[in-house]
Amino acid sequence: MIFQAPALSEKELDIIRQIGVLKERLGYQLRNTPGRWYDVLSRVSLARAIRGSNTIEGYNITKDDAVAVVDGDEPFDEKTESWFANECYKRAMTYVLQLANDPYFQYSEHLIKSLHFIMLEYKLDKMPGKWRPGYISVVNDLTKQIVYVGPEVELVPELMSEFVKSLNNTSKDMPSLIRAAMAHLNLTMIHPFKDGNGRMARCMQTLVLVRDGTLAGQFSSIEEYLGKPANTQKYYEVLAKVGDGKWQPERDALLWVQFCLNAHYAQAMTMLKRTNEMEKIWVRLEEEVKKKNLPERSMIALCDATLGYRVRNTSYRKMADIEDQVASRDLKRFVDVGFLVPQSKARGRYYVASEILNKIREEYKDNTEIILPFEI
């Protein structure tokens, strides 16, 4: 037996409907965005999701390095274990996005093991792609106390087989958000791997969502939300309450479902705010680019900078599909007209937003507070 979805009240069902409406609005806005605007928003959103999931496990990198991971670029900082963890997670998420519309797709233990291998291949002593060999527990880093003990190792193959069967159940009676939340919970509680169970559970939640036809993972994932410190603490607290210290699949999962609905609601609202901000910023930057008689490709670098990211020759030329010399000439021009400010460090030159671009960002920033539907 694994954890079963709880009975939903009208309150949960209403919030699910509201989230659906928000995502429909977001989907409409994304479908009607300029191609390059969509590309900027997509890669930044994926970077936030990857960074958020890994931050929970202590694999911290800067937001600029997270974008570098997505771009397939070199890090601004050194290549640490955190860099490799984020890089491998990006490959796993890319695979998940590829599976979204695969007509021959089916969940299997092999798929789950393969995703785990991709995610942890940088650390072979963690046994990537294999079920754990024995006892496992979760320890509170602050108190050093054991807060959860996974099921006995002999049960793992059978439980994972049941888990896969539940994923392949195509019944439409259960909303996608609930299916995804239960996939996350069950994989977390079974704890089938020696390491990386949390990352795998969050990735699996995104896979269920994209397979059920929701927006692309980088826009529908709740990993960015979970990676914020206050939310991470609540995330652990809710899992601890639902699990109550050991494998007890008969326990009520309603609190967990409500927490996930809060996360989806907040993330959908955040993405809508960002698309609205992006539209206004894009229009304003287009006006500035025309005034300075800059090429249309300038928008890529200037938009990144306005959003608070560092710009490098390598990333700009990849996005704009231009040669190194052209990129260098463009970047010098952006500096000359007062849009970018050059910076240097051991690993090379990069550019940041000038006061002009920073003011544009602040002008269109939406600070509206998001009120969560459930008090947890």
N, C-alpha and C positions, 0 to 999 in steps of 0.2 A: 504493500500500500504506500502511496505517496500523498502529498498534500493535495486536497481537493479544493476547487474554487468555492468560496462561501456563497450563501444566499445573498442576493443584492436587494437592498431596499429601493424605494422610488428615488431617494436622494442620490445613491450611487448611479442609478440608471440615468437620472437627469444630468448629472455631471458628465457621464460618458457621452450623452447627446451634445452637451455644450462643447466638449472637447472636439467632437466630430465637426461641429459647425466652425470652430476656430481653425481646424486643420483644412477644411474646405476653403475658407477664406484665404488661408496661407497658400494653399495649392493654386488657387486662382491668381494670386499676386505673383507667385513664382513663375507660373506659365506665361505671364504677360510681362516679364522683365526682359530688358535687353540681354543678349547672350553673355556679354562680358561681365555685366553686373551680376548675373546668375552665377557665373564661374567664381567671381570673387566671394560672394556670399556662401557658395557651396563649400569651397575649400576652407574658408575660415570656420564655418560651422563644423566641418569634419575635424578640423584641428582642435576645436574646443571640446568636442566629444571625446576624442582620443586622450587629450590631456586630462580631462575631467576623470575618466575612468582610471587612469594610471595614478593620478594624484591621490586617490583614495587609498592606494596601496603604498604610498610613499615614494613613487617613482616620479619625482617632480622635475619638469623642465619649464623653461620660459614660454610665454605665448608665441614669441618669435621662432623659437626652436620647434614648437608644435606645428607651425605653418611650414617650416623648413622640412619637417618630416613628411607632411602631405605633399609638398612640392618635389620630394625626392632630392632635396638639396643637402648640403653639408650644414652641421649645426653652427650657430654663432659661438657657442661654448664648446667645451671638450666633449668627446664621445664617451660618456659615462654609461653605467649600467642602466640608468634612467632613460638615456637616449635610446639604447637598444630595445628597452621594454616598450617605449612609445612607437618606435619604428616597426617592431614586430606586430604590435596591436593595430597599426595602420594597415599592415598587409592582411590581417585577419578581417578587419572591417571592410577593406576593399573587396575581399572574397565574398563577404556577406552581401554587399551591394550588388555584386555580380549574380548572386543566386536569386535575387529578388524576382526576376521574370523568367527563370529557367523552367521550361515546360515539363522537364523530366525530373524535377526536384523531388526528393523524399528525405525526411529526417532519418538518421541512422546513428548507431554508436560510432561507426567509422567516421562519419562527418564530424561528430563532436570531438573525437580524438584528433582528427586532422586539424580542426580549428585550434585546438589546444596546442598542437605541435607548432603551428604557424606562430602562435602567440608567445610561446616560450622557447623557441628554438635557440635563442641566444644563451640559454642557461640549461645545458643538457643534464646537469645533476638534479634538476627539478623533474626529471622523467616526463618531458613533453610527449603527449600523444599516448600515454599509458595510464590506466587506472592506478590509484595509489596502492602501495604494497601492504599497508597495515593501518594501525590506529591513527586517527587524526583529531586534533582539537584546535580551537581558536582561542588565542590568549589576548587579553586586554593589554595593550602596550603600556598603558599608564600604571595599572595596578598589578600587572603580571599574573592575574588570576585567569583560570580557564573559564571562559564564558559559554563555550559550546563544544560538545563532543559529537562527532559525526557517527553515522551508523557503522556497525561492525563491517570490516572489510569484506567478509564473505557475502554480505548482502548487496554490495555495490553493483556487480554485474546484473543481478536480477532487478534491482531498483532502476538502473539505467535503461534496461530493456523496457520496463513499464513506463518510464519517463518518455522514451522515444515513441512508444505506442500512443501515449497521450498527445504528443505533438502531431502525430500523423492522423489523429482523429479530426476529420474535416467538418464536424458538426458546426453549423452556423448559429447554434443556440447560444454559444458563449461569445460575447464581444471580444474583438481582437485585443483590446487593452487588457482584458482580464486573462486571456490565454497567455499573453506575453508576460504579465506580472507573475502568473503561476509558474511559468517556465523558469523565470529568474529565481523565484523562491525555492523551487524544488532542486534546481541545480546547486544553489547555495547550500541548502540543508543536507543534500546527499554528500556534498563535498567529495566528489569522486577522484579528484586529482591530489597529488602531493602538494602542489602550489598552483596559484592562478585561478582558483575557483571563483573568486569574486569577479575578476575580469571576464571569465568565461560566461558567468551568469548574466552579466550586463550585456555582453555581446549577443548572447542567445536571445535575450529579450528584444534586442533590435532586429535580429533575424526573423523572429516570429512576426514582428510588426510589418516588416517589408514584404514578407511572404504573404501576409494577409491583405496586402494591397494598399497599405498606408503610404504616406510620403516617403521619399528616400531617407535612408537611415540617418544621414547627417542632419536632416531637418526634424526627424521625429524621435531621435534618441533622447533619453533623459540623463545621459551620462554627464553632460555638462552641469546639469542641475545637481546631481548627486555629488559632484566633485567640489562643490562650494563647501568650505569648512563647516558652517552651521548645519547644512543639509547632510553632510557626511556623518556628523554626530547623530543626527536624528535617524538616519538610515541604519546605523548600527544599533541604536536603541530599539527601533521597531523590530528589526530582525531578532534581537535578543528577547523581546517580549513574546514574539510569535513562537520562536524556537524553545524558549524556556530551558536552555541549558543542554539539551540532548535531542536526538532524533525522535520526534513525536508527531508523526504525520496526521494524527487524528485531531490536532489542535486547530482552532479557528484561525483562518488566514485573513479575516476581514480587515484588521488593522493594517496589514501589509498592502492589501488592495487599495485602501483609502490613501495610504502614503503614496503609492504609485500614481493614483489618479491626481493627487496634489501635484506631483512632479510633472505629469503630462500637461496638466492645465497651465502650470507656471511656464513650462518650456514653450508651449504653443503661444501663450501671450507674449513671451519674450521674443520669439521669432517674428511675430506680427509687428511688434514694436521696431525690431531691427529692419524689417523690410520697408516699413514706412520711413524710418530714418534714412535708409540706404537710397530710397527713391529721391528724397529731397537733396541729399548730399550729391548724388550722381548728377541731378539736373544742375545744381549749383556749380559743380566742377566742370561740367560741359561748358557752361557760360564762361568760366575763368579760362579754360583751355582755348576757347575761340578768341577771347580778348587778346591772349598772348600769342595767337597764331601757332599753337602747338599741334602736333599730329594727334589724331584720334587715339592712337595707341597709348598716349600719355595717361589716359584715364586709369589704366591698370595700376601703374606705380603711384599715381597721386591718390587714388582711392585707398590703396593699402596704407599709405602714409597717414591719410586723414583718419582712418580707423584705428591708428595708433601702432601700426606695425613698421618694423624696419624694412627698408628696401635695399636690395643688393642687385648688382649688375646681373648675376646669374639668374635670380628669380624673375627679374623684369624681362630679360631677353627670352626666357622660356615661355612666359605668359604671353608676351607680345609676338613671339616667333620671329625674332630679328637677330642679326649678327652682333657679335661682341662690340665691334666698333660703333655700330649704330646705337646700341644701348648706352655705351659710354658717352657718346655725343648728346643723346637725349638727356641723360642724367645731369650732365654739366649744364645744359640749357635750363633744366628745372631749378637748379641752384641759382643760376644767373637771374632768373625771373622772380626769385624769392619764394618758391614753393617748397623746396627741400633744403635741408641743412646737412652737409657732409660730416661724417663721424669716422674715426679710425680706431681700430684696436688690433690686438695681436693676430686675429684670424682674418683681417682684411677690412676694407672700407665698406661702409654702408651709409644710408641716408635716412633721416627722420623728418617728420613734418615740421614746417616752419610755423610761426605764429599765425600766418594767414590761414593755413589748413587747420590748425588747432581751433581757431575761432569758428570755422565752418562746422567742425565736429561738435563743438559745444552749443552752437546755435540751434542745431537740429536734434540734440540729445533729448530723449523722452525719459523723464524721471518718474513717470506715473507708477505708483506702488501697485503691486499685484497682490490681491487678497485671495488666499488659498481657500478652497471650498470646505475642507475638513480641518477641524482642530485636533491635532495629534500631539 
